[in-house]
Amino acid sequence: MRQAIENLEESKIREVANAGMGRSDVLAFWFGESDEVTPDFIRQAAIESLQKGETFYAHNLGLPELRHAVAQYTSGLHGKVSSHRIAITSGGVNALMLAVQALVDADDEVVAVTPVWPNLTAQPLIMGARLKRVSLKPQGGAWTLDLQALLDAITPSTKLLIVNAPNNPTGWTLSRAEQEAVLAHCRKTGTWILADEVYERLYYEDSANGCAPSFLDVASPDDRLVVVHSFSKSFLMTGWRLGWLVMPASMTPHMGKLVEFNTSCASVFTQRAGLAALQRTDEVTPRVVAHLKACRDTLVPMLQALPQVRVEAAKGGMYAFFKLDGFDDSLAVAKRLVAEAGLGLAPGNAFAPEAQGWLRWCFASKDLARLGQGVERLHSWLGASRL
């Protein structure tokens, strides 16, 4: 076994979930997904594809009609993007891994903005890269970027910058000015940017295009920029494992080769479901975003009312990330909450060492009352823990 693989840490989120799975009395908010089923018309598109016998291999880069639809969808949000820049992938995590495989050699330097979903920092390590973390800084219940610290960390020796915004778990979002500064700096250093923007539509601030600022808004088509997207969040399709990459057109044929050697292709019936989702996106995504905003605005004030909790409403994403004063070991607390309160949350140190003492609560719940029940359990547990 390669040492880099042996050194990988197991998911602390899974560790907590494994302690509570199968228990009907646990309110689970640990995973980053809604508990709402994929809309029926999307599921029906997959069923119809299967009934037609579409069970064979597809093009490595995806069905041409889906690539075209993704390009149109992206162009509607961020200006003209050609389908020649699009690759369909077997989920957002597959898209991220493909990008890292394409760009990172062993011993390359990779800079990542943290705290962040652990896959984004594990993937460069799998490739044997040297990882440099630049941490967001907590201010009260929110996390902010020290832009100069990030720019100072990116040098001509930096092969790749990985940034996830809106951010999982903190909800932090890059501003347009910050994106422009980062892009200009990376142009000077020759550094590639890998932007995980899967939460861009789950954005709760006012914006002209209904989504968070994107590097695609400020970059040129031939910039050293790869943007990752997924159908999982905005279309309620987490289990379908369908995503896409936007990249310079010169990179796309090589990405097709990598797809061949990883998964060959995304399944056709899954791509048909994605096509249906894009064709009727206005029936899904605005409703999802409005509901998630209601979830956020229900949960966060209740958490803020608890004396040991520090939290602010996230600008984007589907998480409340909060500091629990008096409890420094996030993993131990998360396990205790499962065992003693029937409450399933993700430990902050799953996302970065600097997030020790924090907990992530996925608020994507069909039933707003369920969020209130969870807060009641946390409140009761905090009272009992002081006895």
Long-range contacts (C-beta under 8 A, 24 or more apart in sequence): 4-125, 4-126, 4-127, 4-128, 5-126, 7-125, 8-122, 8-125, 8-126, 9-118, 9-122, 11-118, 11-350, 12-118, 12-330, 12-331, 12-334, 12-346, 12-347, 12-349, 12-350, 13-118, 13-346, 13-347, 13-350, 15-331, 15-335, 16-331, 16-334, 16-335, 16-338, 16-344, 16-345, 16-346, 16-347, 17-344, 19-335, 19-338, 19-339, 20-338, 20-342, 20-344, 23-338, 23-342, 25-342, 26-338, 26-342, 26-343, 26-344, 27-342, 27-343, 27-344, 27-370, 27-373, 27-374, 27-377, 28-344, 29-343, 29-344, 29-345, 29-346, 29-361, 29-362, 29-363, 29-365, 29-374, 30-334, 30-344, 30-345, 30-346, 30-362, 31-346, 31-362, 32-117, 32-168, 32-233, 32-238, 32-318, 32-319, 32-362, 32-364, 33-232, 33-233, 33-238, 33-362, 33-364, 34-233, 34-236, 34-238, 34-288, 34-292, 34-318, 34-364, 34-365, 34-366, 35-364, 35-365, 35-366, 36-236, 36-288, 36-364, 36-366, 37-236, 38-235, 38-236, 38-237, 38-239, 38-240, 38-273, 39-235, 39-236, 39-277, 39-283, 39-284, 41-276, 41-280, 41-283, 42-235, 42-237, 42-273, 42-276, 42-277, 42-284, 43-273, 44-276, 45-272, 45-273, 45-275, 45-276, 46-269, 46-270, 46-272, 46-273, 47-269, 48-272, 49-268, 49-269, 49-272, 49-273, 50-269, 54-268, 54-269, 54-272, 55-268, 55-269, 56-268, 57-264, 57-265, 58-265, 58-266, 58-267, 58-268, 58-271, 59-256, 59-265, 60-256, 60-257, 60-259, 60-260, 60-264, 60-265, 61-86, 61-87, 61-88, 61-252, 61-255, 61-256, 61-259, 62-86, 62-87, 62-88, 62-89, 62-244, 62-265, 62-266, 62-271, 63-88, 63-268, 63-271, 63-272, 63-275, 65-275, 66-271, 66-274, 66-275, 66-278, 69-275, 69-278, 69-279, 70-229, 70-244, 70-278, 72-278, 73-278, 73-281, 74-216, 74-229, 74-246, 76-209, 77-200, 77-209, 77-210, 77-211, 77-214, 77-216, 78-209, 78-214, 78-216, 78-217, 79-216, 79-217, 81-216, 81-221, 81-246, 82-221, 82-249, 84-249, 84-252, 85-221, 85-246, 85-247, 85-248, 85-249, 85-252, 86-244, 86-245, 86-246, 86-252, 87-244, 87-245, 87-247, 87-252, 87-255, 87-256, 87-259, 88-242, 88-243, 88-244, 88-265, 88-266, 88-271, 88-274, 89-242, 89-243, 89-244, 89-245, 89-259, 89-263, 89-266, 90-241, 90-242, 90-243, 90-262, 90-263, 90-266, 90-267, 91-230, 91-232, 91-240, 91-241, 91-242, 91-243, 92-196, 92-198, 92-228, 92-229, 92-230, 92-232, 92-243, 93-119, 93-243, 94-241, 94-243, 94-262, 94-263, 95-228, 95-229, 95-230, 95-243, 95-244, 95-245, 96-120, 96-123, 96-194, 96-196, 96-228, 97-123, 97-126, 97-262, 98-245, 98-255, 98-258, 98-259, 98-262, 99-194, 99-226, 99-228, 99-245, 99-247, 100-124, 100-126, 100-127, 100-160, 100-194, 101-127, 101-258, 101-262, 102-226, 102-251, 102-254, 102-255, 102-258, 103-159, 103-160, 103-192, 103-194, 103-226, 104-129, 104-159, 104-160, 105-129, 105-159, 108-159, 108-160, 109-155, 109-157, 109-158, 109-159, 110-158, 110-159, 110-160, 110-161, 110-162, 111-150, 111-153, 111-154, 111-158, 111-160, 111-161, 111-162, 111-191, 112-161, 112-162, 112-163, 113-145, 113-150, 113-161, 113-162, 113-163, 113-164, 113-165, 113-167, 114-351, 114-352, 114-354, 114-355, 115-143, 115-167, 115-169, 115-170, 115-348, 115-351, 115-352, 115-354, 115-355, 115-358, 116-162, 116-164, 116-167, 116-168, 116-169, 116-351, 116-352, 117-164, 117-168, 117-169, 117-196, 117-351, 118-350, 118-351, 120-162, 120-164, 120-196, 121-162, 121-352, 124-160, 124-162, 129-159, 129-160, 132-158, 133-352, 135-352, 135-354, 136-167, 136-170, 136-172, 138-323, 138-358, 140-310, 140-312, 141-304, 141-309, 141-310, 141-311, 141-312, 141-322, 141-323, 142-170, 142-171, 142-172, 142-312, 143-167, 143-170, 143-171, 143-172, 143-321, 144-172, 145-172, 145-174, 145-178, 147-178, 147-181, 147-182, 150-182, 151-181, 151-182, 151-185, 154-182, 154-185, 154-186, 154-189, 154-191, 155-189, 156-189, 156-190, 156-191, 158-189, 158-191, 159-191, 159-192, 160-191, 160-192, 160-193, 160-194, 161-186, 161-191, 161-192, 161-193, 161-194, 162-194, 162-196, 163-193, 163-194, 163-195, 163-196, 164-195, 164-196, 164-197, 164-199, 165-195, 165-196, 165-197, 165-199, 165-212, 165-213, 165-316, 166-199, 166-200, 166-202, 166-203, 166-212, 166-314, 166-315, 166-316, 166-317, 167-199, 167-316, 167-317, 168-199, 168-317, 168-319, 168-351, 169-317, 169-319, 169-321, 169-346, 169-348, 169-351, 169-355, 169-358, 169-360, 170-314, 170-319, 170-321, 171-313, 171-314, 171-315, 171-316, 171-317, 171-319, 171-320, 171-321, 172-314, 172-315, 173-203, 173-205, 173-212, 173-213, 173-315, 173-316, 174-212, 174-213, 175-213, 176-213, 176-217, 176-218, 179-213, 179-214, 179-215, 179-217, 179-218, 180-218, 183-215, 183-218, 183-219, 183-223, 183-225, 186-224, 187-223, 187-224, 190-224, 191-224, 192-224, 192-225, 192-226, 193-223, 193-224, 193-225, 193-226, 194-226, 194-228, 195-225, 195-226, 195-227, 195-228, 196-228, 197-227, 197-228, 197-229, 198-228, 198-229, 198-230, 198-232, 198-233, 198-243, 199-233, 199-316, 199-317, 199-318, 200-229, 200-316, 201-233, 201-234, 201-285, 201-289, 202-233, 202-234, 202-288, 202-289, 202-292, 202-316, 202-317, 202-318, 203-289, 203-315, 203-316, 204-289, 204-292, 204-293, 204-296, 204-313, 204-314, 204-315, 204-316, 205-315, 205-316, 210-286, 210-289, 212-315, 212-316, 216-246, 221-248, 221-249, 222-248, 222-249, 222-250, 223-248, 224-248, 226-251, 231-274, 231-277, 233-318, 234-281, 234-284, 234-285, 234-288, 234-289, 235-274, 235-277, 235-281, 235-284, 235-285, 235-288, 236-284, 236-288, 237-273, 237-274, 237-277, 240-270, 240-273, 240-274, 241-266, 241-270, 242-266, 242-270, 242-271, 242-273, 242-274, 292-318, 292-363, 292-364, 294-368, 295-363, 295-364, 295-365, 295-368, 295-371, 296-320, 296-363, 298-363, 298-368, 298-371, 298-372, 299-361, 299-363, 299-371, 299-375, 302-371, 302-372, 302-375, 303-361, 303-375, 303-378, 306-375, 306-378, 306-379, 306-382, 308-382, 318-362, 318-363, 318-364, 319-360, 319-361, 319-362, 319-363, 320-360, 320-361, 320-363, 321-348, 321-355, 321-358, 321-359, 321-360, 321-361, 322-358, 322-359, 322-361, 323-357, 323-358, 324-357, 324-358, 324-359, 327-357, 328-356, 328-357, 329-356, 329-357, 330-355, 330-356, 330-357, 330-358, 330-359, 333-359, 334-359, 336-381, 337-377, 337-378, 337-381, 340-381, 340-384, 341-377, 341-378, 341-380, 341-381, 342-377, 343-374, 343-377, 343-378, 343-381
